[in-house]
Amino acid sequence: MHTLSSYFWAGSVTGGMAIFFGGESLATPVIPASDTPLNALLAFGKGIERDSLFAGWLNALNNQFSDSVLAHYIDFSMLGWLLFIMTLLIYIVSKDQWLRLRHELQHFALFDALTNLPNRNLFEDRIQQAIKSTRRREGKFALIMADLDRFKQINDTLGHHAGDDLLKQLSMRLRNTVRGADTVSRLGGDEFAFIIHDVEDYDGVVRVTDRITHVTDDPVTIEGLPFTVGISMGIVVYPDHGEDVETLLRRADIALYRSKDKRSGYTFYSEDADEYNRKNIELQNDLRQAIKQGTLEVYYQPKVDCGTHQIKGLEALARWIHPEQGMLSPAIFIPLAKKNGLIKDLTMLMLQKSIQQISEFYHQGIEVALSVNITEENLEDVHFPDEVDLLLKRYHFPARCLELEITEDVIIDNIQNATLVTDKLHNLGIKISIDDFGTGNSSISYLKKLPIHTLKIDLSFIREMNRSPDDAAIVKTTILLSKSLGLSVVAEGVEDELTLQKLHDWGCDLAQGFYVCKPIPNDALVEWFKSGGWTPQHREDMKLPQPENGQTPESSAPLRIVNPHKNKG
């Protein structure tokens, strides 16, 4: 069969030129009609003779000419005939190339260019074919949606070429985990999918997922370095979980997201998961509106000097009072924001509201440092420093009073972007703090590469330091390291006076935790500044739960935080 392109090209050039150069003509018999480019050429000329150039193209493309055409003669000039013959020769020579090009275009439309696996279009077609064949046999097949867990870290750290190399290596491994009749597809990014035919029971599907997990757990060598990526899978079985392509894909996606949330490796679809996903979607929409309308609130947790107990700073924390569900934990809505691309807008909202609120204290003569958490999305945005600078200028808040906290894992996973963005922030006069220090899985060499001002020791070490010699050693060593590098140290998670005293003895600068004060809304913070300081009566509702013996030792009484600016105008 001849390609559409060859008909169009040959007919357009030859027929068109023949008509254009028409002059004194020769009477020439028409070549008999057949399924050849000549047929298309004759149709082209006939269409032009009757109507227009466009009609000629239509005739050539559709071979629309009747038997009456064969009874006529078509006039061609001598130059027209020469062009006709040249075109015919070119077609004969290039026929194989056209056929090869058509095959390549068909392959490109159905297969992933990077991995050579079936793409989404072909995968969905194969699901439809599997449904038809399995229905006739009254059997079952499984559809598995899979997503790599740590691909983004490698892609961002080493670059897209390294990510592509990893995907190609893993694709070869995944292809070998299933039978020849089964399908492995790359749907895009780090998302893969499988069709497993002739499933007898769910245990058989689990055995396939075990093989998939095994090959992704084995290290992949990229640029001479070993990397391990995990995988999460959502599973549906035809016809148990659906009988059409759309339902099976949707429910496999639901199971996949449930698997990622639970970090379970794989999850079969269930109605509970569907209900969970429905509520999740509703909550996501509510969160999107809350961010857009600016109804999220900022709570503040004080940081105090370990020796003088004077307040030195405030950490801004996002809080969401849902109109129906009440106060929601950040452990619920922060991951939801990250997963659905809302975290950057949420962070900017917290920055805007906290800078606006704390700047009011600054303009009243009360200078206190403000700390705000930022995420990897901010580190990947080269315009982020400029956006922060605009906020500082809008509210006339000094850059020296703003400290941005970045978790250690985010720094390690985005070291190249982190260096660029933190340098810009530092040049503006903004301080950088490393949050959750001690929990990262990498070298601490980044401490000398980045313009860091503060280290925050992770609360997991602080809470156990009075019971665990190892944790106590880690805390003391971190403080010594920070001092040797000229960095300030903050201990988070302080819950009793003994811990606070030890931190002071070891040289820690600031403490933060429920023993000092739990996070409070801006209204309570205003009240504190008006009163000139906290009293036990003001903070009775902020105490930690009593010990199991029911006694509240003197060391657990809440601190009275002294306002260092009490006598300022």
C-alpha positions as CSV (number, residue, x, y, z in Angstrom):
1,M,0.0,0.0,0.0
2,H,1.3,3.4,-0.9
3,T,1.6,6.1,1.7
4,L,-0.6,9.2,1.8
5,S,2.5,11.4,1.7
6,S,3.7,9.8,-1.5
7,Y,0.4,10.4,-3.2
8,F,0.2,14.0,-2.1
9,W,3.9,14.8,-2.9
10,A,4.0,13.2,-6.3
11,G,0.5,14.5,-7.3
12,S,1.2,18.0,-6.1
13,V,4.6,18.5,-7.8
14,T,4.0,16.7,-11.1
15,G,0.4,17.5,-11.8
16,G,0.8,21.1,-10.6
17,M,3.9,21.8,-12.7
18,A,2.4,20.1,-15.7
19,I,-0.6,22.3,-15.6
20,F,1.5,25.4,-14.9
21,F,3.8,24.9,-17.9
22,G,0.9,23.9,-20.2
23,G,1.3,25.3,-23.6
24,E,1.1,23.7,-27.0
25,S,0.0,20.3,-26.0
26,L,0.4,16.8,-27.3
27,A,-2.5,14.3,-27.4
28,T,-1.5,11.5,-25.2
29,P,-3.5,8.4,-24.3
30,V,-4.3,8.0,-20.6
31,I,-2.4,5.2,-18.8
32,P,-4.9,2.6,-17.5
33,A,-6.1,3.2,-13.9
34,S,-4.6,1.1,-11.1
35,D,-3.6,1.5,-7.5
36,T,-0.4,3.4,-8.4
37,P,0.9,7.0,-8.0
38,L,0.1,7.4,-11.7
39,N,-3.6,7.0,-10.8
40,A,-3.3,9.7,-8.2
41,L,-1.5,12.0,-10.7
42,L,-4.2,11.6,-13.3
43,A,-6.8,12.3,-10.7
44,F,-4.9,15.4,-9.7
45,G,-4.9,16.8,-13.2
46,K,-8.5,16.0,-13.8
47,G,-9.5,17.7,-10.6
48,I,-7.7,20.9,-11.6
49,E,-9.2,20.8,-15.0
50,R,-12.7,20.6,-13.5
51,D,-12.5,22.7,-10.4
52,S,-9.4,23.9,-8.6
53,L,-6.0,23.0,-7.2
54,F,-7.7,21.9,-3.9
55,A,-10.1,19.6,-5.9
56,G,-7.1,18.2,-7.6
57,W,-5.5,17.3,-4.3
58,L,-8.7,15.7,-3.1
59,N,-8.9,13.6,-6.2
60,A,-5.3,12.5,-5.8
61,L,-5.7,11.6,-2.2
62,N,-9.0,9.7,-2.6
63,N,-8.4,8.3,-6.2
64,Q,-11.8,9.7,-7.1
65,F,-12.1,9.4,-10.8
66,S,-14.6,7.4,-12.8
67,D,-14.3,5.1,-15.8
68,S,-15.1,8.1,-18.0
69,V,-11.7,9.5,-17.2
70,L,-10.1,6.6,-19.0
71,A,-11.9,7.5,-22.2
72,H,-10.4,10.9,-22.4
73,Y,-7.0,12.3,-23.1
74,I,-5.2,14.7,-20.8
75,D,-3.0,17.4,-22.3
76,F,0.5,17.7,-21.1
77,S,3.2,20.1,-22.4
78,M,6.6,18.6,-23.2
79,L,8.0,20.1,-20.0
80,G,5.1,18.7,-18.1
81,W,5.9,15.2,-19.3
82,L,9.6,15.6,-18.3
83,L,8.5,16.6,-14.8
84,F,6.1,13.7,-14.7
85,I,8.8,11.2,-15.6
86,M,11.3,12.7,-13.1
87,T,8.8,12.5,-10.3
88,L,8.0,8.9,-11.2
89,L,11.7,8.0,-11.0
90,I,12.1,9.7,-7.7
91,Y,9.1,7.9,-6.3
92,I,10.5,4.5,-7.4
93,V,13.9,5.2,-5.8
94,S,12.4,6.5,-2.5
95,K,9.6,4.0,-2.1
96,D,11.5,2.0,0.5
97,Q,12.4,5.2,2.4
98,W,8.7,6.2,2.5
99,L,7.8,2.8,3.8
100,R,10.5,2.9,6.4
101,L,9.4,6.4,7.5
102,R,5.8,5.2,7.9
103,H,7.0,2.3,10.1
104,E,9.1,4.7,12.2
105,L,6.2,7.1,12.7
106,Q,3.9,4.3,13.7
107,H,6.4,3.0,16.2
108,F,6.9,6.5,17.6
109,A,3.1,6.8,18.1
110,L,2.9,3.6,20.1
111,F,6.2,3.2,21.9
112,D,8.2,5.3,24.4
113,A,11.2,6.9,22.8
114,L,13.5,6.5,25.8
115,T,12.8,2.9,26.9
116,N,11.2,1.4,23.8
117,L,8.4,0.2,26.0
118,P,4.7,0.5,25.0
119,N,3.4,4.0,25.8
120,R,0.1,5.0,27.3
121,N,-1.8,4.8,23.9
122,L,-0.7,1.2,23.2
123,F,-1.1,0.2,26.9
124,E,-4.7,1.3,26.9
125,D,-5.3,-0.6,23.7
126,R,-3.8,-3.7,25.1
127,I,-6.0,-3.4,28.2
128,Q,-9.0,-3.4,25.9
129,Q,-7.7,-6.4,24.0
130,A,-7.1,-8.2,27.4
131,I,-10.7,-7.4,28.5
132,K,-12.1,-9.0,25.3
133,S,-9.9,-12.1,25.4
134,T,-10.3,-12.7,29.1
135,R,-14.1,-12.2,29.0
136,R,-14.3,-15.0,26.3
137,R,-12.3,-17.3,28.5
138,E,-14.1,-16.2,31.7
139,G,-10.6,-15.7,33.3
140,K,-8.8,-12.9,35.1
141,F,-5.9,-10.5,34.5
142,A,-4.2,-8.0,36.8
143,L,-3.3,-4.4,36.0
144,I,-0.5,-2.9,38.1
145,M,0.3,0.8,38.2
146,A,3.8,1.6,39.6
147,D,5.7,4.7,40.6
148,L,9.4,5.0,41.5
149,D,9.9,6.4,45.0
150,R,13.2,8.2,44.9
151,F,13.7,9.0,41.2
152,K,13.3,12.7,41.6
153,Q,16.2,12.9,44.0
154,I,18.6,11.3,41.5
155,N,17.1,13.3,38.6
156,D,17.6,16.6,40.5
157,T,21.0,15.8,42.0
158,L,22.8,14.3,38.9
159,G,20.7,15.8,36.1
160,H,18.2,14.6,33.6
161,H,20.7,12.6,31.7
162,A,21.4,10.5,34.8
163,G,17.6,10.1,35.3
164,D,17.2,8.9,31.7
165,D,20.0,6.4,32.2
166,L,18.3,5.0,35.3
167,L,15.0,4.7,33.6
168,K,16.6,2.8,30.7
169,Q,18.4,0.4,33.0
170,L,15.3,-0.2,35.1
171,S,13.1,-0.7,32.0
172,M,15.3,-3.6,30.9
173,R,15.0,-5.2,34.4
174,L,11.2,-4.7,34.6
175,R,10.7,-6.3,31.2
176,N,12.4,-9.4,32.5
177,T,10.1,-9.7,35.6
178,V,7.1,-10.8,33.5
179,R,6.3,-13.4,30.9
180,G,6.5,-12.7,27.1
181,A,2.7,-12.4,26.8
182,D,2.5,-9.9,29.6
183,T,2.9,-6.1,29.0
184,V,5.3,-3.6,30.6
185,S,4.6,0.0,29.7
186,R,6.1,3.4,30.6
187,L,3.3,5.9,31.0
188,G,5.5,8.9,31.4
189,G,8.1,10.3,33.9
190,D,8.8,7.6,36.5
191,E,5.4,5.9,36.1
192,F,5.2,2.3,34.8
193,A,2.3,-0.1,34.3
194,F,1.9,-3.9,33.8
195,I,-0.7,-6.2,32.4
196,I,-0.4,-9.7,33.9
197,H,-2.5,-12.3,32.0
198,D,-4.2,-15.5,33.2
199,V,-4.2,-14.7,36.9
200,E,-5.5,-17.6,39.0
201,D,-5.4,-15.9,42.4
202,Y,-4.1,-12.8,44.2
203,D,-1.1,-14.7,45.5
204,G,0.1,-15.1,42.0
205,V,0.0,-11.3,41.5
206,V,1.8,-10.8,44.8
207,R,4.6,-13.0,43.5
208,V,4.9,-10.7,40.5
209,T,5.1,-7.6,42.7
210,D,7.8,-9.3,44.7
211,R,9.9,-9.8,41.6
212,I,9.3,-6.1,40.6
213,T,10.3,-4.9,44.1
214,H,13.4,-7.1,44.0
215,V,14.8,-5.6,40.8
216,T,14.1,-2.0,41.9
217,D,15.8,-2.6,45.3
218,D,19.0,-3.8,43.6
219,P,21.4,-0.8,43.2
220,V,21.6,0.9,39.7
221,T,25.0,2.2,38.7
222,I,24.9,5.8,37.4
223,E,28.1,7.6,36.6
224,G,30.0,5.0,38.6
225,L,27.9,5.4,41.7
226,P,25.3,2.9,43.0
227,F,21.8,4.2,43.6
228,T,18.7,2.4,45.0
229,V,15.2,3.4,44.1
230,G,12.1,1.9,45.7
231,I,8.7,1.3,44.0
232,S,5.1,1.7,45.0
233,M,2.3,-0.3,43.2
234,G,-1.4,-0.2,43.0
235,I,-3.2,-3.3,41.8
236,V,-6.6,-4.1,40.3
237,V,-7.9,-7.4,39.0
238,Y,-10.3,-7.8,36.1
239,P,-13.2,-8.4,36.5
240,D,-13.2,-8.1,40.3
241,H,-12.4,-4.4,40.4
242,G,-13.8,-3.2,37.1
243,E,-14.9,-4.3,33.6
244,D,-13.8,-1.4,31.4
245,V,-10.5,0.4,30.7
246,E,-11.4,3.7,32.4
247,T,-12.6,2.1,35.7
248,L,-9.6,-0.2,35.9
249,L,-7.1,2.6,35.3
250,R,-8.8,4.9,37.8
251,R,-9.0,2.3,40.5
252,A,-5.4,1.2,39.9
253,D,-4.4,4.9,40.4
254,I,-6.3,5.0,43.7
255,A,-4.6,1.9,44.9
256,L,-1.2,3.4,43.9
257,Y,-1.7,6.6,45.9
258,R,-2.9,4.6,48.8
259,S,0.2,2.4,48.6
260,K,2.5,5.5,48.5
261,D,0.7,7.0,51.6
262,K,1.0,3.8,53.5
263,R,4.6,3.1,52.2
264,S,3.4,-0.5,51.9
265,G,5.1,-1.4,48.6
266,Y,1.9,-2.5,47.0
267,T,-1.9,-2.2,47.6
268,F,-4.9,-3.9,46.1
269,Y,-7.8,-1.7,45.3
270,S,-10.6,-1.7,47.8
271,E,-13.8,0.3,48.3
272,D,-12.2,1.7,51.5
273,A,-9.4,3.1,49.4
274,D,-11.9,4.6,47.0
275,E,-13.7,6.3,49.9
276,Y,-10.3,7.5,51.2
277,N,-9.5,8.9,47.8
278,R,-12.8,10.7,47.5
279,K,-12.3,12.3,50.9
280,N,-8.7,13.1,50.0
281,I,-9.9,14.9,46.8
282,E,-12.5,16.8,48.8
283,L,-9.8,17.8,51.3
284,Q,-7.4,18.8,48.6
285,N,-10.0,21.1,47.0
286,D,-10.8,22.6,50.4
287,L,-7.0,23.2,51.0
288,R,-6.7,24.8,47.6
289,Q,-9.5,27.2,48.4
290,A,-8.1,27.9,51.9
291,I,-4.7,28.8,50.4
292,K,-6.3,30.9,47.7
293,Q,-8.5,32.8,50.2
294,G,-5.7,33.1,52.7
295,T,-7.7,31.5,55.5
296,L,-4.8,29.3,56.8
297,E,-3.5,30.7,60.1
298,V,0.0,31.2,61.4
299,Y,0.9,30.0,64.9
300,Y,4.2,30.9,66.6
301,Q,6.5,28.9,68.8
302,P,9.0,31.0,70.8
303,K,12.7,30.2,70.9
304,V,14.4,31.3,74.2
305,D,17.9,31.8,75.3
306,C,19.0,28.7,77.2
307,G,20.6,30.8,80.0
308,T,18.6,34.0,80.4
309,H,15.2,32.5,79.2
310,Q,14.7,35.7,77.2
311,I,12.8,35.3,73.9
312,K,15.0,35.5,70.9
313,G,12.9,34.3,68.1
314,L,9.6,32.9,66.8
315,E,9.0,30.0,64.5
316,A,6.0,30.5,62.2
317,L,3.9,27.3,61.8
318,A,1.0,26.7,59.5
319,R,-2.3,25.8,61.0
320,W,-5.6,25.0,59.3
321,I,-8.9,25.2,61.0
322,H,-11.2,23.4,58.6
323,P,-14.8,24.7,58.5
324,E,-16.2,21.2,59.1
325,Q,-13.4,19.1,60.7
326,G,-11.9,21.8,62.9
327,M,-8.2,22.0,63.6
328,L,-6.3,19.7,61.3
329,S,-2.8,18.4,62.0
330,P,0.0,19.7,59.7
331,A,0.8,16.0,59.3
332,I,-2.4,15.7,57.3
333,F,-2.4,18.8,55.1
334,I,1.3,19.5,54.5
335,P,1.9,16.1,52.7
336,L,-1.4,16.8,50.9
337,A,-0.1,20.1,49.7
338,K,3.2,18.6,48.6
339,K,1.6,15.8,46.7
340,N,-0.8,18.1,44.8
341,G,1.6,21.0,44.0
342,L,0.2,23.4,46.5
343,I,3.2,23.6,48.9
344,K,4.8,26.5,47.2
345,D,1.7,28.7,47.4
346,L,1.2,27.6,51.0
347,T,4.8,28.6,51.9
348,M,4.4,32.0,50.2
349,L,1.2,32.5,52.2
350,M,2.9,31.7,55.5
351,L,5.8,34.0,54.6
352,Q,3.4,36.9,53.7
353,K,1.2,36.5,56.8
354,S,4.0,36.0,59.3
355,I,6.1,38.9,57.9
356,Q,3.1,41.1,58.0
357,Q,2.2,40.2,61.6
358,I,5.7,40.3,63.1
359,S,6.6,43.5,61.2
360,E,3.8,45.2,63.3
361,F,5.8,44.3,66.5
362,Y,9.0,45.6,64.9
363,H,7.4,48.9,64.1
364,Q,6.4,49.2,67.7
365,G,10.0,48.8,68.8
366,I,9.9,45.0,69.5
367,E,12.6,43.3,67.4
368,V,12.4,39.5,67.4
369,A,13.7,37.1,64.8
370,L,11.2,35.3,62.6
371,S,11.8,31.8,61.3
372,V,9.8,30.3,58.4
373,N,10.1,26.8,56.9
374,I,10.7,26.5,53.2
375,T,10.6,23.5,50.9
376,E,12.5,21.9,48.0
377,E,10.1,23.6,45.6
378,N,11.4,27.0,46.9
379,L,15.0,25.9,46.4
380,E,14.2,24.9,42.8
381,D,12.8,28.3,42.1
382,V,15.4,30.9,41.1
383,H,12.9,33.7,41.6
384,F,12.1,32.8,45.2
385,P,14.7,35.2,46.7
386,D,13.2,38.1,44.7
387,E,9.7,37.2,45.9
388,V,10.9,37.2,49.6
389,D,12.7,40.5,49.0
390,L,9.5,42.0,47.7
391,L,7.6,40.9,50.9
392,L,10.3,42.4,53.1
393,K,10.1,45.7,51.3
394,R,6.3,45.7,51.3
395,Y,6.1,45.4,55.1
396,H,9.3,47.3,55.8
397,F,10.7,44.3,57.7
398,P,14.5,44.0,58.0
399,A,16.1,41.1,56.3
400,R,18.4,40.5,59.3
401,C,15.2,39.5,61.3
402,L,14.2,36.8,58.9
403,E,15.5,33.3,59.1
404,L,14.5,30.6,56.6
405,E,14.6,27.0,57.8
406,I,15.4,24.2,55.4
407,T,15.4,20.5,56.4
408,E,18.7,18.7,56.1
409,D,17.3,16.1,53.6
410,V,16.1,18.9,51.3
411,I,19.5,20.5,51.3
412,I,21.2,17.2,50.6
413,D,18.8,16.2,47.8
414,N,19.1,19.6,46.1
415,I,22.6,20.7,46.9
416,Q,23.2,22.4,43.5
417,N,20.0,24.4,43.6
418,A,20.4,25.0,47.3
419,T,23.7,26.7,46.8
420,L,22.4,29.1,44.1
421,V,19.2,30.1,46.0
422,T,20.8,30.3,49.5
423,D,23.6,32.5,48.2
424,K,21.0,34.9,46.8
425,L,19.1,34.9,50.1
426,H,22.3,35.4,52.1
427,N,23.2,38.4,49.9
428,L,19.9,40.0,50.8
429,G,20.8,39.7,54.5
430,I,18.5,36.7,55.2
431,K,19.7,34.0,57.6
432,I,19.6,30.3,56.7
433,S,18.9,27.6,59.3
434,I,19.3,23.8,58.8
435,D,16.3,22.1,60.4
436,D,16.2,18.5,61.7
437,F,20.0,18.4,61.7
438,G,21.5,14.9,62.3
439,T,18.8,13.0,60.4
440,G,20.3,13.3,56.9
441,N,22.1,10.4,55.2
442,S,25.0,12.2,53.7
443,S,28.3,14.0,54.4
444,I,28.1,17.2,56.4
445,S,30.5,18.8,54.0
446,Y,27.6,21.0,52.8
447,L,28.0,23.0,56.0
448,K,31.1,24.7,54.5
449,K,29.5,25.1,51.1
450,L,26.4,27.0,52.0
451,P,25.9,30.3,53.9
452,I,24.4,28.7,57.0
453,H,23.8,30.7,60.2
454,T,22.0,28.2,62.4
455,L,21.7,24.4,63.1
456,K,18.6,23.0,64.7
457,I,19.2,19.7,66.4
458,D,16.4,17.3,65.6
459,L,14.0,16.7,68.5
460,S,14.5,12.9,68.3
461,F,18.0,13.4,69.9
462,I,16.8,16.0,72.4
463,R,14.0,14.0,73.8
464,E,16.2,11.0,74.4
465,M,19.4,12.7,75.6
466,N,18.6,12.2,79.3
467,R,18.0,8.5,78.8
468,S,20.5,7.6,76.0
469,P,24.2,8.2,76.3
470,D,24.5,7.9,72.5
471,D,21.9,10.7,71.9
472,A,23.5,12.8,74.6
473,A,26.9,12.4,72.8
474,I,25.4,13.3,69.5
475,V,23.8,16.5,71.0
476,K,27.1,17.6,72.6
477,T,29.2,16.8,69.5
478,T,26.7,18.8,67.3
479,I,27.0,21.8,69.6
480,L,30.8,21.6,69.6
481,L,30.8,21.3,65.8
482,S,28.5,24.3,65.4
483,K,30.6,26.5,67.7
484,S,33.8,25.5,65.8
485,L,32.1,26.6,62.6
486,G,30.8,29.8,64.1
487,L,27.2,28.7,63.9
488,S,24.3,29.3,66.3
489,V,22.6,26.2,67.8
490,V,18.9,25.6,68.5
491,A,17.5,22.6,70.3
492,E,13.9,21.7,69.4
493,G,11.7,19.4,71.4
494,V,12.7,20.6,74.9
495,E,10.2,19.2,77.3
496,D,11.6,19.6,80.8
497,E,13.9,21.9,82.8
498,L,16.7,19.2,83.2
499,T,17.1,19.1,79.4
500,L,17.2,22.9,79.2
501,Q,19.8,23.1,81.9
502,K,22.0,20.5,80.2
503,L,21.8,22.3,76.9
504,H,22.8,25.5,78.6
505,D,25.8,23.7,80.3
506,W,26.9,22.3,76.9
507,G,26.8,25.7,75.2
508,C,23.5,25.5,73.3
509,D,22.2,28.9,72.4
510,L,18.4,28.6,72.0
511,A,15.7,26.2,73.1
512,Q,12.3,25.5,71.6
513,G,9.6,23.0,72.7
514,F,6.5,22.5,74.8
515,Y,8.3,23.1,78.0
516,V,9.0,26.6,76.9
517,C,5.7,27.2,75.0
518,K,3.5,25.3,72.6
519,P,2.6,27.0,69.3
520,I,0.2,29.9,69.9
521,P,-1.9,32.1,67.5
522,N,-1.1,35.6,66.7
523,D,-3.8,37.0,69.0
524,A,-2.1,35.3,72.0
525,L,1.2,36.6,70.9
526,V,-0.1,40.1,70.8
527,E,-1.5,39.6,74.3
528,W,1.9,38.5,75.5
529,F,3.6,41.5,74.1
530,K,1.0,43.8,75.6
531,S,1.4,42.2,79.1
532,G,5.2,42.4,79.0
533,G,5.7,38.7,79.5
534,W,4.1,35.3,80.3
535,T,3.0,34.3,83.7
536,P,2.1,30.8,84.9
537,Q,-1.6,31.9,84.9
538,H,-1.4,33.0,81.3
539,R,0.1,29.7,80.3
540,E,-1.8,27.2,82.4
541,D,-3.4,25.7,79.3
542,M,0.0,25.3,77.6
543,K,1.6,22.9,80.1
544,L,2.7,19.4,79.1
545,P,0.6,16.4,80.2
546,Q,1.5,15.3,83.8
547,P,3.8,12.4,84.4
548,E,2.3,8.9,84.8
549,N,2.7,9.2,88.6
550,G,0.3,12.1,88.6
551,Q,2.9,14.4,90.2
552,T,4.2,17.6,88.6
553,P,7.8,18.1,89.7
554,E,9.0,21.6,90.2
555,S,11.4,21.1,87.2
556,S,8.4,20.6,84.9
557,A,6.7,23.9,85.8
558,P,6.3,26.2,82.7
559,L,8.9,28.9,82.3
560,R,8.2,32.6,82.6
561,I,9.5,34.1,79.4
562,V,11.0,37.5,79.9
563,N,10.3,40.2,77.4
564,P,13.7,41.9,76.7
565,H,12.0,44.9,75.1
566,K,9.5,45.5,78.0
567,N,10.9,49.0,78.7
568,K,11.2,50.0,75.1
569,G,8.9,52.8,73.8
